[in-house]
Amino acid sequence: MKSKVLLVGPINDQGLGGRFEEMRVWARFLEQEQFEVSVFSMFNSRFGLENAIMVESVHLVFPTLWSWFPRLRNLVLRVWSSRFFRNQRNDFYNSEKWYAFAHSFNHLVLFITHQSKEIKIFESSLPVPVSIRFTGTVHDFSALKIHHKKLSSVARNYIIHAPGLFHGFENSIPKVFIDQTTLAEKSLLDLKIDSNLKIFAMIGLFMEVKQMEQVITVFANLPNLNLIIFGTGALQTSYQAKIDALGLSNVKIAGFIAPDQISQLYTQIDALIINSAEETGPMTGIEAMASGKLIFSRPVGAMRERLSDPEMIFDNTEDLTEKIRRFSILPPERIIEYKTTLRKRYLENYSNLEVKKQIKNMLEEVSDT
């Protein structure tokens, strides 16, 4: 009989973002390893994840209406989303309907931040192994320490991208370190490594935490180099206004690239810049490593461990500007060496094969405890 795994995470109304892509990785790998995979999101289950069974809260609250009267689904969803059911939604993870549903699985994996409502699942007495795959930075470990005191009788663990993200957290609740990988692995590894270092990129949702405007300003001082910003979001107008105000012809916004077209993005660039204030990965760092591109990153998320080279880590925009200038005058063979090293590190530590093995081992070990 197949082991049943439920992946839980709030899917946004665009079906985009690092959380969604990471859940897609887990869904595919678990299916390949013969697990029966379902995905639960409070809303937006219309965004499919591989072949997983998609479930959202309205399916459990109004199962008969949802199953027997498909023409009423939009109405049912609007009613459930209304203010009249706010209290029920807020207390959903303590409900009998949720408990009965969750109890039918062998393991739950929560793709959440510490502020997500789904943290209630981890804190509950549900007698099913539950893992948290953190998709945000943990700043206050005091709550995690409290968890340990409450949950000594149930199977719980944390899945962390890299040790640096939990530096200073001492707790006997099990932790396992599993980083990200990319489902575009084959197409990215097929890209040729070259010595070019003229076109830089930033990739992601246009949010304050990504700090893209700072890097736009950097390229005002690098007129012979180009920056392409890939993504979408509310700040696009602000970014374009910044570009126009500075009169920059070497910076452009290229828009969103679908995940299944990601290799086409990496054919256009020579290096990735990660200037985020906070990250847990990010996935773009893994993609850039696989594609054999140079990376300049703040010491955020798992990037310090991934790069393992202080020359590609910067602390502020002045430091970034200086590093880009220094790298841009390196001999071609030296640039190729840097790029090749990053791809080798991907193959050794972050490949599909390696991460799939780690995921399977983690689920088996926690289930045995």
C-alpha positions in Angstrom: 0.0 0.0 0.0 1.4 3.4 -1.0 2.3 5.8 1.8 0.1 9.0 1.6 1.8 12.4 1.9 0.0 15.7 2.1 1.8 18.9 1.1 0.3 22.0 2.7 0.9 25.6 1.8 -1.0 28.8 1.0 -1.0 29.0 -2.8 -1.4 32.7 -4.0 -4.0 33.7 -6.5 -1.4 33.8 -9.3 0.0 30.3 -8.7 3.5 31.9 -8.6 6.5 32.1 -6.3 9.2 30.1 -4.7 6.9 28.2 -2.4 4.7 27.0 -5.3 7.8 25.8 -7.3 9.3 24.0 -4.3 6.0 22.2 -3.7 6.0 21.2 -7.3 9.5 19.7 -6.9 8.4 17.7 -3.9 5.2 16.5 -5.6 7.1 15.2 -8.6 9.8 13.5 -6.6 7.3 11.8 -4.3 5.3 10.6 -7.2 8.4 9.2 -8.8 9.1 7.3 -5.5 5.6 5.8 -5.5 4.1 8.0 -2.7 0.5 9.0 -3.1 0.6 12.8 -3.1 -2.1 15.3 -2.3 -1.8 19.1 -1.9 -3.9 21.3 0.4 -4.2 25.0 0.1 -6.7 27.2 2.0 -7.7 28.5 -1.5 -6.6 28.4 -5.1 -6.4 24.6 -5.6 -7.1 25.3 -9.3 -3.4 25.6 -9.8 -2.3 22.0 -10.2 1.0 20.6 -8.9 2.1 17.7 -11.1 -0.4 14.8 -10.7 -1.2 15.5 -7.1 -4.8 15.5 -5.8 -5.6 19.2 -5.1 -7.8 20.0 -2.1 -8.8 23.3 -0.5 -10.9 24.2 2.5 -14.2 24.7 0.7 -14.0 21.0 -0.4 -14.0 19.9 3.2 -16.5 22.3 4.5 -19.1 21.8 1.8 -18.3 18.4 0.3 -21.8 17.6 -0.9 -22.5 21.0 -2.6 -19.0 21.0 -4.2 -19.3 17.4 -5.5 -23.0 17.2 -6.6 -23.7 20.8 -7.8 -20.7 21.9 -9.9 -22.7 24.9 -11.3 -22.9 26.3 -7.8 -19.2 26.1 -7.1 -18.4 29.8 -7.7 -21.3 30.8 -5.4 -20.2 28.3 -2.7 -16.7 29.6 -2.8 -17.8 33.3 -2.5 -20.0 32.4 0.5 -17.2 30.5 2.2 -14.8 33.4 1.5 -17.2 36.0 2.9 -16.9 37.7 6.3 -19.8 35.6 7.6 -17.4 32.6 7.7 -14.3 34.5 8.9 -14.2 32.8 12.3 -14.6 29.4 10.9 -11.8 30.0 8.4 -9.6 31.3 11.2 -10.2 28.2 13.3 -10.3 25.8 10.4 -7.2 23.8 11.4 -8.8 23.1 14.8 -12.0 21.7 13.2 -13.2 18.1 13.1 -13.4 18.2 9.3 -9.7 19.1 9.0 -8.7 16.6 11.7 -10.5 13.8 9.9 -8.9 14.7 6.6 -5.4 15.2 7.9 -5.6 12.0 9.9 -5.9 10.0 6.7 -2.3 10.7 5.7 0.9 9.1 6.7 2.9 12.4 6.7 2.2 16.1 6.3 4.8 18.6 5.0 4.0 22.3 5.6 5.5 24.8 3.2 5.1 27.9 5.4 6.6 30.8 7.3 6.5 31.0 11.0 3.7 33.5 10.7 1.4 31.3 8.5 -1.9 30.1 9.9 -0.8 26.6 9.0 1.6 26.6 12.0 -1.5 25.5 14.0 -1.2 22.1 12.3 2.4 21.7 13.6 1.3 22.8 17.1 -1.7 20.4 17.2 -1.8 17.0 18.8 -2.6 15.3 15.4 -1.0 11.8 15.7 0.6 12.0 12.3 4.2 13.0 11.5 4.3 16.7 10.5 7.3 18.5 9.0 7.8 22.2 8.5 9.6 23.2 5.3 10.3 26.8 6.2 9.8 29.2 3.2 10.7 32.3 5.2 13.4 33.5 7.5 13.0 32.7 11.3 14.1 35.7 13.4 12.7 34.6 16.8 13.5 31.1 17.9 11.7 31.4 21.2 8.4 30.1 19.7 10.2 27.1 18.3 11.6 26.3 21.7 8.1 26.4 23.2 7.0 23.9 20.5 9.4 21.4 21.8 7.9 21.5 25.3 4.4 21.0 23.9 5.1 18.4 21.3 7.3 15.8 22.9 4.7 13.1 22.4 4.1 13.5 18.6 6.4 13.2 15.6 7.5 16.7 14.4 10.6 18.0 12.6 12.0 21.0 10.7 13.3 20.8 7.2 15.9 23.6 6.6 17.6 24.7 3.4 21.0 25.2 5.1 22.5 25.3 8.6 23.1 29.1 8.4 19.4 29.7 8.5 19.1 28.1 12.0 22.4 29.5 13.4 22.0 29.8 17.2 18.9 27.6 17.5 19.5 24.8 19.9 16.6 22.4 20.2 16.2 18.7 20.4 13.4 18.6 17.9 14.9 16.9 14.9 16.1 19.1 12.1 17.2 17.9 8.6 18.9 20.0 6.0 17.6 19.6 2.5 18.2 22.4 0.0 16.4 23.1 -3.3 16.9 21.7 -6.8 15.3 22.7 -10.1 13.0 20.7 -12.3 14.5 22.4 -15.3 17.8 20.6 -14.5 18.3 18.9 -17.9 17.8 22.0 -20.0 19.9 24.2 -17.7 22.8 21.7 -17.7 22.7 21.7 -21.5 23.6 25.4 -21.6 27.2 26.1 -22.7 29.5 27.7 -20.2 31.2 30.7 -21.7 33.4 33.6 -20.6 30.8 36.4 -21.2 30.1 38.8 -18.4 28.2 41.6 -19.9 24.5 40.9 -19.1 23.3 40.7 -15.4 19.9 39.7 -14.2 17.6 39.9 -11.2 14.7 37.4 -11.1 11.6 37.3 -8.9 8.3 38.8 -7.8 8.5 42.6 -7.7 8.4 43.1 -3.9 10.2 45.4 -1.5 12.1 42.5 0.1 13.9 41.8 -3.3 15.4 45.4 -3.2 15.7 45.6 -7.0 15.6 49.4 -7.1 19.0 49.5 -5.3 20.6 47.4 -8.1 19.0 49.6 -10.8 21.0 52.5 -9.2 24.2 50.4 -9.3 24.0 50.1 -13.0 23.8 53.8 -13.4 27.5 53.6 -12.5 28.1 50.6 -14.9 27.1 52.0 -18.3 29.0 49.4 -20.3 27.2 46.5 -18.6 23.5 45.6 -18.8 20.8 44.6 -16.3 17.6 42.7 -17.2 14.9 42.5 -14.5 12.6 39.4 -15.0 9.4 39.1 -13.0 6.1 40.7 -12.3 4.4 42.5 -9.4 3.0 45.7 -8.1 6.4 47.5 -8.0 6.9 47.3 -11.8 5.7 50.9 -12.3 8.1 52.1 -9.6 11.0 50.3 -11.2 10.3 51.7 -14.6 10.0 55.2 -13.1 13.5 54.7 -11.5 15.0 53.6 -14.8 13.4 56.6 -16.7 14.5 59.1 -14.0 18.1 58.0 -14.2 17.9 57.9 -18.0 19.3 54.3 -18.2 19.5 52.6 -21.5 21.4 49.6 -20.0 18.5 48.5 -17.7 15.3 47.0 -18.9 12.3 45.1 -17.5 11.7 41.9 -19.4 8.6 40.6 -17.6 7.6 37.2 -16.3 9.1 34.0 -17.7 7.1 30.8 -17.1 8.9 28.0 -15.2 8.8 25.7 -18.1 10.6 28.3 -20.2 13.3 29.2 -17.6 16.2 27.9 -19.6 15.4 30.5 -22.3 15.9 33.1 -19.6 19.3 31.9 -18.7 20.4 31.8 -22.3 20.1 35.6 -22.2 22.3 36.4 -19.2 25.8 35.9 -17.9 25.3 36.5 -14.2 22.6 36.6 -11.5 22.3 39.2 -8.8 20.5 38.4 -5.5 20.0 41.6 -3.4 17.1 40.4 -1.2 16.8 41.4 2.4 15.5 38.0 3.2 15.4 34.6 1.5 15.4 30.9 2.4 16.8 29.7 -0.9 16.2 31.3 -3.3 15.3 28.9 -6.2 16.9 31.3 -8.7 20.3 30.7 -7.1 20.0 27.0 -7.7 18.9 27.6 -11.3 21.8 29.9 -12.0 24.3 27.3 -10.6 22.9 24.6 -12.8 23.0 26.8 -15.8 26.7 27.7 -15.2 26.2 31.4 -14.6 28.1 33.6 -12.2 26.3 34.7 -9.1 26.6 37.8 -6.9 24.5 37.5 -3.7 24.0 39.1 -0.3 24.6 36.6 2.5 20.9 35.7 2.7 19.1 32.3 2.8 21.3 29.4 1.7 23.5 31.4 -0.6 26.6 31.6 1.6 26.7 27.8 1.8 25.8 27.3 -1.8 28.5 29.6 -3.2 31.2 28.8 -0.6 33.2 31.7 -2.0 33.3 35.2 -0.3 34.3 36.8 -3.6 30.7 36.3 -4.8 29.1 37.6 -1.6 28.5 41.3 -1.2 27.2 43.3 1.8 25.9 46.5 0.2 25.6 48.2 -3.2 29.0 49.7 -3.0 30.5 46.3 -2.4 28.4 44.9 -5.3 29.6 47.6 -7.7 33.3 46.9 -6.8 32.9 43.2 -7.2 31.2 43.5 -10.6 34.0 45.8 -11.8 36.7 43.4 -10.6 35.1 40.4 -12.1 34.5 42.1 -15.5 38.2 42.6 -16.1 39.2 39.0 -15.3 40.8 36.8 -18.0 38.2 34.7 -19.9 39.6 31.5 -18.6 39.1 32.7 -15.0 35.5 33.6 -15.5 34.9 30.1 -17.1 36.5 28.6 -14.0 34.2 30.4 -11.6 31.1 29.4 -13.6 32.2 25.8 -14.0 32.8 25.5 -10.2 29.3 26.6 -9.5 27.8 24.0 -11.9 30.0 21.3 -10.3 28.7 22.3 -6.8 25.2 22.0 -8.1 25.8 18.5 -9.5 27.5 17.4 -6.3 25.0 18.9 -3.7 21.7 20.1 -5.3 20.9 17.8 -8.2 17.5 16.2 -8.7 19.0 12.8 -7.8 20.6 14.1 -4.6 17.6 16.1 -3.3 15.1 13.3 -4.2 17.2 10.9 -2.1 17.2 13.3 0.8 13.5 13.8 0.7 12.7 10.1 0.6 15.1 9.3 3.4 13.7 12.1 5.6 10.1 10.8 5.2 11.1 7.3 6.0 13.1 8.2 9.1 10.5 10.5 10.6 7.8 7.8 10.0 9.9 5.3 11.8 10.3 7.4 14.9 
